[in-house]
Amino acid sequence: MNPILDLRPVRPGVYTYSLRAPGQPGQPGHPCPDFFASIADCLHDAASSLMSYFERVDVRLGGHPAGIYAVHAVAADPDTIAADLPSGR
């Protein structure tokens, strides 16, 4: 069971994310109250909070699947993971 990390642009240069358990379609999940300057910053913040509890995370961009990643890899190198995502940084 991988948590779902949904990354969302707020406006150009500003991003946020939400986390939710799988099997909760249509649920927005727990929104992060903070805003970040990049997708990589969102990834790092989310992975830091997930590392103690999960091995993998299901990443989505605006609700669309973007891949499943090892949480430790996301925390260690969020810039590379962000560049691999369909929207880039």
C-alpha positions, 0 to 999 in steps of 0.5 A: 500500500503506497501513499498517494502524493499529488503535486499541484501548481498553485500559480507559476512558480508556486506549488503545493501537494496533498497526501492520501491513502490509496483506495480513496478516489475523489478524496482530496487527501490531507493538503499541505498547508505550505507552498513551495518554489518548485516541484522538487521542493514539494517532493523533498518535503513530502518524502521527508515526512513519509520516510519513517513510514513508507518505502514507496510513494505513488506520485501524481501531477494534478491527479494524473499518475506520474510514477511510483518511486522509492521514498528514500530516492525522492528524499535524497535527490528530488531534483532528478525525480522532478526532472523525470516527471512529465511536467518537469520542474 
